[in-house]
Amino acid sequence: MNLLILFFYIYPIIFIGLPLSTRILYALGGVFLFICQRFIDKRLFSVWWGLVPVALCSVGSGILNLTFDFTFVFYAFSQIAIFFASHAMVYVFGRKKKNFDLSDFLKCFVYVVGIQSLLALLMFLFPALHDFMYSIIRLNELEDEMVDSTYGMRLQGWGSNFFGAGIINGLALILMTYLFLNKRVRRLWCFTILYVFILVIGILIARTTLIGFLFSLFYLLAWKWKNPYWIKRKMRWMLLVCLILLSGVSFIFLYLDAKVVMWAFEMFINYGSDAGLSSASTDRLKEMYIYPTSLKTYLIGDGLFNLKDHYYMETDVGYLRLLFYGGIPVALCFFIYPYMIIKKTLATYSSPLFKRLLFIIFLYVLVLNFKGLADVNLFLILLYGLLFHWVKNGQTVESDTYE
């Protein structure tokens, strides 16, 4: 049951007949818990200060440019909604006082991503299931158009697709590396199969998953890289990953539609044909690196984020969208909030391995924004809330076993 509840937090869905997404409904539940049950500690609200700089810069840019486009004021409100929704999740996972800790929660997060990946595969293999799952939810006009235009060319998730789905799958791979390094894996074969499954299906949904895989690999190799015991242990796991990955890729090439395979592995296919490590999307991304020519844009931006049917300046690059909207101030302030969450999380609980995990996640977000506007605040704020709740109630967060 907890996995199902967490699923609709990670992947917000608007069901037919309901006016709000599942995450917003959770947010209303979080507000109820705060007002009626005083479940949320008031000290947690201090994290909202991390949203003030980007909201103020948004107001300033909108007024100074006379566009009155206050996009990041609304972004701040959306993050507050996620804050309350996360505490509905804290209520669900935090009530269990014994035999549930940080690694158990991370496993639940990974299992939910695995369920989403399995659902995406089944919806691709069985079109009737795809039609049914999408018939019971509401999409906006843009989402509906994108789902229709990419159907049959790539796998589609339920509640999350494209770049956003790739971010979550990549994050799951990083979390699984933490679980491996912390020796919280009981059945390595099953764990590795799940790791490869999330990786491969993630690539078939969004090639952004590869970024998460690279960070997962970096995290694995960088941890205790001189320790002989860990060198052997990591090499054994990497060998197992390679073997299962080869089997999985072979299955894909044999049984999945050629169009899907060509799209997912276009970069590697082009590299094998001496066309370089490139794809249509990477070539298009290069064209989106258009820089401001006015000093005023660097200082206060142009005060525009989205136009009616496209992004302002036709760029999807995260840093450039921030820069064109509110200049360097907005581009910097956007990252203050996740930085503050991480800082407060480490003040609540810290270990060398966990500290490295949060560093990797923050670096992951910074790199993702070279592709598109990205954050993983829904995970970070939930993690912070859980740790704060457990520590406050005298519960052992986790016994690190990596030494």
C-alpha positions as CSV (number, residue, x, y, z in Angstrom):
1,M,0.0,0.0,0.0
2,N,2.9,2.4,0.9
3,L,4.4,1.8,-2.6
4,L,1.1,2.8,-4.3
5,I,0.8,6.0,-2.2
6,L,4.4,6.9,-2.9
7,F,3.8,6.2,-6.6
8,F,1.2,8.9,-6.9
9,Y,3.5,11.3,-5.1
10,I,6.5,10.7,-7.4
11,Y,4.2,10.5,-10.5
12,P,1.3,13.0,-10.1
13,I,-1.7,12.0,-12.1
14,I,-5.0,13.7,-12.7
15,F,-7.7,11.1,-12.9
16,I,-10.8,11.6,-14.9
17,G,-13.4,13.2,-12.7
18,L,-10.9,14.7,-10.3
19,P,-10.0,18.4,-10.5
20,L,-6.5,18.1,-9.0
21,S,-3.5,15.8,-9.4
22,T,-2.7,13.2,-6.8
23,R,0.2,15.2,-5.5
24,I,-1.9,18.3,-4.9
25,L,-4.4,16.1,-3.1
26,Y,-1.6,14.9,-0.9
27,A,-0.6,18.6,-0.4
28,L,-4.1,19.3,0.9
29,G,-3.7,16.3,3.2
30,G,-0.4,17.7,4.5
31,V,-2.1,21.1,5.2
32,F,-4.8,19.2,7.2
33,L,-2.1,17.3,9.2
34,F,-0.5,20.6,10.0
35,I,-3.7,22.5,11.0
36,C,-5.6,19.8,12.7
37,Q,-3.0,17.4,14.0
38,R,0.1,19.7,14.3
39,F,2.1,16.9,12.7
40,I,4.5,19.1,10.9
41,D,7.2,20.7,13.1
42,K,7.3,24.5,12.6
43,R,11.1,24.4,12.4
44,L,10.7,22.7,9.0
45,F,9.2,25.8,7.5
46,S,12.5,27.6,7.7
47,V,13.5,25.8,4.5
48,W,11.0,28.1,2.6
49,W,13.5,30.9,2.9
50,G,15.4,29.2,0.1
51,L,12.5,30.0,-2.2
52,V,12.4,33.7,-1.4
53,P,15.4,34.8,-3.5
54,V,14.1,33.2,-6.8
55,A,10.6,34.6,-6.1
56,L,11.9,38.1,-5.5
57,C,14.1,38.0,-8.6
58,S,11.0,36.8,-10.5
59,V,9.0,39.8,-9.3
60,G,11.8,42.2,-10.1
61,S,12.4,40.9,-13.6
62,G,8.6,40.9,-14.4
63,I,8.2,44.5,-13.2
64,L,11.4,45.9,-14.6
65,N,10.8,44.4,-18.0
66,L,7.0,45.3,-17.8
67,T,6.2,41.7,-18.8
68,F,4.6,40.9,-15.5
69,D,5.5,37.3,-16.0
70,F,6.0,36.0,-12.5
71,T,6.8,32.4,-13.4
72,F,9.1,31.7,-10.5
73,V,6.6,33.1,-8.0
74,F,4.3,30.4,-9.1
75,Y,7.2,28.0,-9.0
76,A,7.7,28.9,-5.3
77,F,4.1,28.1,-4.6
78,S,4.4,24.8,-6.4
79,Q,7.4,23.9,-4.2
80,I,5.4,24.8,-1.1
81,A,2.7,22.4,-2.3
82,I,5.3,19.7,-2.7
83,F,6.5,20.5,0.8
84,F,3.0,19.7,2.2
85,A,2.6,16.7,0.0
86,S,5.9,15.3,1.2
87,H,4.7,15.5,4.8
88,A,1.7,13.5,3.9
89,M,4.3,10.9,2.8
90,V,6.3,11.5,6.0
91,Y,3.1,10.6,7.9
92,V,2.7,7.4,6.0
93,F,6.4,6.3,6.3
94,G,7.2,7.9,9.6
95,R,4.5,6.2,11.7
96,K,6.5,2.9,11.6
97,K,8.8,3.3,14.6
98,K,10.9,0.1,14.3
99,N,12.6,-1.9,11.5
100,F,12.3,0.9,9.0
101,D,15.1,3.3,8.2
102,L,16.7,5.4,5.5
103,S,17.7,2.5,3.3
104,D,14.2,1.0,3.6
105,F,12.8,4.3,2.3
106,L,15.3,4.5,-0.5
107,K,14.4,0.9,-1.5
108,C,10.7,1.9,-1.6
109,F,11.6,4.8,-3.9
110,V,13.6,2.5,-6.2
111,Y,10.8,-0.1,-6.2
112,V,8.3,2.6,-7.3
113,V,10.5,3.6,-10.2
114,G,10.8,-0.1,-11.0
115,I,7.0,-0.5,-11.1
116,Q,6.7,2.6,-13.3
117,S,9.3,1.0,-15.7
118,L,7.5,-2.3,-15.8
119,L,4.2,-0.5,-16.5
120,A,5.9,1.4,-19.3
121,L,7.1,-1.8,-20.9
122,L,3.7,-3.5,-20.5
123,M,1.9,-0.6,-22.0
124,F,4.2,-0.7,-25.0
125,L,3.8,-4.5,-25.5
126,F,0.0,-4.4,-25.0
127,P,-1.5,-1.3,-26.8
128,A,-4.9,-2.0,-25.2
129,L,-3.4,-1.5,-21.8
130,H,-1.8,1.7,-22.9
131,D,-5.1,3.0,-24.2
132,F,-6.9,2.0,-21.0
133,M,-4.3,3.6,-18.7
134,Y,-4.4,6.9,-20.6
135,S,-8.2,6.8,-20.9
136,I,-8.6,7.2,-17.1
137,I,-6.3,10.2,-16.7
138,R,-6.4,13.8,-18.0
139,L,-3.5,15.4,-19.9
140,N,-3.1,19.0,-21.0
141,E,-3.1,19.8,-24.7
142,L,0.7,19.8,-25.0
143,E,1.1,16.5,-23.1
144,D,-1.6,14.9,-25.2
145,E,0.0,16.0,-28.4
146,M,3.5,14.8,-27.3
147,V,2.2,11.4,-26.2
148,D,0.4,10.9,-29.6
149,S,3.4,12.1,-31.6
150,T,5.9,9.7,-29.9
151,Y,3.6,6.7,-29.5
152,G,5.3,3.6,-31.0
153,M,8.7,5.4,-31.2
154,R,9.6,5.3,-27.5
155,L,8.2,3.8,-24.3
156,Q,5.8,5.9,-22.4
157,G,5.4,6.1,-18.6
158,W,2.2,6.8,-16.7
159,G,2.2,10.1,-15.0
160,S,5.7,11.1,-16.2
161,N,7.4,11.0,-19.6
162,F,10.3,12.3,-21.6
163,F,12.9,14.4,-19.7
164,G,11.1,14.3,-16.3
165,A,10.9,10.5,-16.4
166,G,14.6,10.2,-17.3
167,I,15.5,12.4,-14.3
168,I,13.7,10.1,-11.9
169,N,15.1,6.9,-13.4
170,G,18.6,8.3,-13.2
171,L,18.1,9.3,-9.6
172,A,16.9,5.8,-8.8
173,L,20.2,4.4,-10.2
174,I,22.2,6.8,-8.0
175,L,20.2,5.6,-4.9
176,M,20.8,2.0,-5.8
177,T,24.5,2.7,-5.8
178,Y,24.2,4.1,-2.3
179,L,22.4,0.9,-1.2
180,F,25.1,-1.3,-2.7
181,L,27.9,0.7,-1.1
182,N,26.1,0.6,2.3
183,K,25.8,-3.1,2.0
184,R,22.0,-3.0,2.2
185,V,21.6,-5.5,-0.7
186,R,20.4,-9.0,0.3
187,R,20.1,-10.7,-3.1
188,L,22.7,-9.2,-5.4
189,W,21.4,-10.9,-8.6
190,C,17.8,-9.6,-8.1
191,F,19.2,-6.1,-7.2
192,T,21.3,-6.0,-10.3
193,I,18.5,-7.2,-12.5
194,L,16.4,-4.3,-11.2
195,Y,19.2,-1.9,-11.6
196,V,19.7,-2.9,-15.3
197,F,15.9,-3.0,-15.9
198,I,15.5,0.6,-14.6
199,L,18.5,1.7,-16.7
200,V,17.3,0.1,-20.0
201,I,13.7,1.0,-19.7
202,G,14.7,4.4,-18.6
203,I,16.7,4.8,-21.8
204,L,13.8,3.6,-23.9
205,I,11.6,6.3,-22.2
206,A,14.2,9.1,-22.1
207,R,17.9,9.0,-23.0
208,T,18.5,11.4,-20.1
209,T,18.6,8.3,-17.9
210,L,22.2,7.8,-19.2
211,I,23.2,10.9,-17.2
212,G,22.0,9.3,-14.0
213,F,23.8,6.1,-15.0
214,L,27.1,8.0,-15.4
215,F,26.7,9.7,-12.0
216,S,25.9,6.3,-10.5
217,L,29.1,4.9,-12.0
218,F,31.1,7.9,-10.8
219,Y,29.7,7.5,-7.3
220,L,30.6,3.8,-7.3
221,L,34.1,4.2,-8.5
222,A,35.0,7.3,-6.4
223,W,34.0,5.7,-3.1
224,K,37.1,4.2,-1.4
225,W,38.8,3.9,-4.7
226,K,42.1,2.8,-3.1
227,N,40.7,0.2,-0.8
228,P,41.5,-3.3,-2.1
229,Y,38.4,-4.9,-0.5
230,W,36.1,-2.4,-2.2
231,I,38.0,-2.5,-5.5
232,K,37.2,-6.3,-5.7
233,R,33.7,-5.9,-4.5
234,K,32.9,-3.1,-7.0
235,M,34.5,-5.0,-9.9
236,R,32.4,-8.0,-9.2
237,W,29.2,-6.0,-9.2
238,M,30.2,-4.1,-12.4
239,L,30.9,-7.4,-14.1
240,L,27.5,-8.7,-13.1
241,V,25.9,-5.5,-14.3
242,C,27.7,-5.8,-17.7
243,L,26.5,-9.5,-18.1
244,I,22.9,-8.7,-17.3
245,L,23.0,-5.5,-19.4
246,L,24.3,-7.4,-22.4
247,S,21.4,-9.9,-22.0
248,G,18.9,-7.1,-21.7
249,V,20.1,-5.2,-24.7
250,S,20.2,-8.4,-26.7
251,F,16.5,-9.0,-25.8
252,I,15.6,-5.5,-26.8
253,F,17.3,-5.8,-30.2
254,L,15.6,-9.1,-30.9
255,Y,12.1,-8.5,-29.7
256,L,11.3,-4.8,-29.6
257,D,10.3,-2.7,-32.6
258,A,13.3,-1.5,-34.6
259,K,12.0,2.1,-34.5
260,V,12.3,2.1,-30.7
261,V,15.7,0.5,-30.7
262,M,17.0,3.0,-33.3
263,W,15.7,5.9,-31.3
264,A,16.9,4.7,-27.9
265,F,20.4,3.7,-29.1
266,E,20.8,6.2,-31.9
267,M,23.8,7.8,-30.3
268,F,25.7,4.5,-30.1
269,I,24.5,3.3,-33.5
270,N,25.8,6.5,-35.0
271,Y,29.1,6.1,-33.2
272,G,29.5,2.6,-34.6
273,S,28.9,3.9,-38.1
274,D,31.6,6.6,-37.7
275,A,29.0,9.4,-37.4
276,G,30.2,10.3,-34.0
277,L,28.6,10.0,-30.6
278,S,25.6,12.1,-31.5
279,S,21.8,11.9,-32.0
280,A,19.1,14.1,-33.5
281,S,18.3,15.4,-30.0
282,T,22.0,16.2,-29.1
283,D,22.3,18.0,-32.5
284,R,19.1,20.0,-31.7
285,L,20.4,20.7,-28.2
286,K,23.6,22.3,-29.7
287,E,21.4,24.6,-31.7
288,M,19.6,25.7,-28.5
289,Y,22.8,27.2,-27.0
290,I,21.9,30.8,-28.0
291,Y,23.4,33.4,-25.6
292,P,22.1,36.8,-24.7
293,T,23.7,39.7,-26.6
294,S,22.5,42.4,-24.3
295,L,24.1,43.3,-20.9
296,K,20.6,44.0,-19.6
297,T,19.6,40.4,-20.2
298,Y,22.5,39.2,-18.1
299,L,21.5,41.6,-15.3
300,I,17.7,41.3,-15.1
301,G,16.7,39.0,-18.0
302,D,14.0,39.7,-20.5
303,G,11.2,38.8,-18.1
304,L,9.8,36.1,-20.4
305,F,9.8,32.3,-19.8
306,N,7.2,30.6,-21.9
307,L,5.4,32.1,-25.0
308,K,2.1,30.8,-26.2
309,D,3.3,27.7,-28.1
310,H,7.0,27.5,-27.4
311,Y,9.8,28.4,-25.0
312,Y,11.1,32.0,-25.0
313,M,14.1,32.2,-27.4
314,E,13.4,28.7,-28.6
315,T,15.8,27.2,-26.1
316,D,15.1,24.3,-23.8
317,V,18.5,24.5,-22.0
318,G,17.9,24.9,-18.3
319,Y,20.5,27.5,-17.6
320,L,19.7,29.6,-20.7
321,R,15.9,29.6,-19.9
322,L,16.8,30.9,-16.4
323,L,19.2,33.4,-17.9
324,F,16.8,34.8,-20.5
325,Y,14.0,35.0,-17.9
326,G,15.8,36.7,-15.0
327,G,19.4,37.0,-15.8
328,I,22.3,35.8,-13.7
329,P,20.4,36.4,-10.4
330,V,17.6,34.0,-11.2
331,A,20.1,31.5,-12.7
332,L,21.9,31.4,-9.3
333,C,18.9,31.7,-7.0
334,F,17.1,28.7,-8.6
335,F,19.7,26.4,-6.9
336,I,19.6,28.0,-3.5
337,Y,16.5,26.1,-2.5
338,P,17.9,22.5,-3.2
339,Y,21.2,23.6,-1.6
340,M,19.4,24.7,1.5
341,I,17.4,21.5,1.7
342,I,20.6,19.5,1.5
343,K,22.4,21.6,4.1
344,K,19.5,21.2,6.5
345,T,19.3,17.5,5.8
346,L,23.0,17.0,6.6
347,A,22.5,19.0,9.8
348,T,19.8,16.5,10.8
349,Y,21.7,13.4,9.9
350,S,25.1,12.8,8.2
351,S,27.5,10.0,7.5
352,P,30.4,10.0,5.0
353,L,28.6,7.9,2.5
354,F,25.3,9.8,2.8
355,K,27.0,13.1,2.6
356,R,28.7,11.9,-0.7
357,L,25.2,10.8,-1.9
358,L,23.7,14.3,-1.5
359,F,26.8,15.8,-3.1
360,I,26.4,13.5,-6.1
361,I,22.6,14.3,-6.4
362,F,23.3,18.1,-6.3
363,L,26.0,17.7,-9.0
364,Y,23.5,15.6,-11.0
365,V,21.0,18.5,-10.9
366,L,23.6,21.0,-12.0
367,V,24.6,18.9,-15.0
368,L,20.9,18.1,-15.9
369,N,20.3,21.8,-16.4
370,F,22.7,21.8,-19.3
371,K,20.0,19.8,-21.0
372,G,16.7,21.2,-19.6
373,L,15.3,22.9,-16.6
374,A,15.5,20.3,-13.8
375,D,15.3,19.7,-10.1
376,V,14.8,16.7,-7.8
377,N,13.3,18.8,-4.9
378,L,10.3,16.3,-4.6
379,F,12.9,13.7,-3.4
380,L,15.1,16.0,-1.4
381,I,12.3,17.6,0.6
382,L,10.7,14.2,1.4
383,L,14.1,12.9,2.5
384,Y,14.6,15.9,4.8
385,G,11.2,15.5,6.3
386,L,11.6,11.8,7.0
387,L,15.0,12.2,8.6
388,F,13.8,15.2,10.7
389,H,10.8,13.2,11.9
390,W,12.9,10.1,12.8
391,V,15.6,12.1,14.6
392,K,13.0,14.1,16.5
393,N,11.2,11.0,17.7
394,G,14.5,9.3,18.8
395,Q,14.5,6.7,16.0
396,T,17.7,5.3,14.7
397,V,18.0,6.6,11.1
398,E,20.5,4.0,9.8
399,S,23.4,1.9,10.9
400,D,26.1,2.5,8.2
401,T,27.8,-0.8,7.3
402,Y,30.1,0.3,4.5
403,E,33.3,0.4,6.7
